[in-house]
Amino acid sequence: MDLPFAQKRWVESTGVDKIQTASDHREASFGKSYGLLIKELRLLARAVIVVDKTGKIAYQEIVKEITDEPDYGPAIEAAKSAM
């Protein structure tokens, strides 16, 4: 739900160079489609979704508490396998 300028600022501050960002701030369509929208807060639940080459979800973790980070290890392994 971050605005594009905030995403750009994050990318620049982290030095990440192989990432494509997308913002759901206008319609919240991604959040609605994947069941991640927290309507009361107009935020998305913290989640990691890995999609394989065929467009199928290879891995998904939705974190119960928005202030916690996901376990990135399994997501990274799923991403490597999905390549």
N, C-alpha and C positions, 0 to 999 in steps of 0.2 A: 504494500500500500504506500510505500515511500514514493515521493515525487521523483521524476527523472533527474532533476538537478541534485537531489540528495544522494541518489544512487551513483551519479557521476562523481560526486565528492568522495564517497566511500571508495570507489574503484581507484581514484587518484591517490587517496591517502594510504591505501594498502599495497599499492604497486602491483596489483593483480592485472595481468595483461591478456589473459585468455578467457574472458568471460563476456557473456552477452546478458545484459540486464533487461528486465521488462517490468513495467509498472502496472498495477491493478487499481490505481487510485481513482480512476473515473467511474467505471461501471462495477467493479468488484466481481467481474464475470469469472475470473480464474478461481477466486475464493469460493464463490457459489458453486461452481462446477465440481470442485474437488473437496467440498465440505470443510474448507479452512476458514471461512469468514466468521469472525466474531462480531455479530451485528451490533451489539450494544456498544462496542468500543471502536467499531469500523477499522478493525485490524485483522490481519490474517494470523492464524495459529502458526507457531514456529514449526516448520516441517522441512524434510528433505525428501525429494522425489527424484528418482533416477529413471529415465526413460531410455529404453534400448533403441537400436536402429530401426526396428519395425514400428516404433511408437507405443509399444507396450510398457507398462510400468514394471520395472525390474526390481525396484526397492522403494519402500516408503516408510518413513517414520514421522509420526505426528507427536510432538512433545506435549506432555500434559500441562506443564507450567510454562507460560510464554517467556518467563525470565531465564529458563534453563536452555542450554544448547543441546542439539541432538548429538547422538554418538556418531561421529563422522567416519569412524573406521569401517563399519559395515557399508556405509554409503559409498565410500571410496572404492572398496572391493567390488561392489555391485557395478559401479561405473566402469571399472577396469574390465569386468566380465562382459559388460554390455557393448564394448567397443568392437 
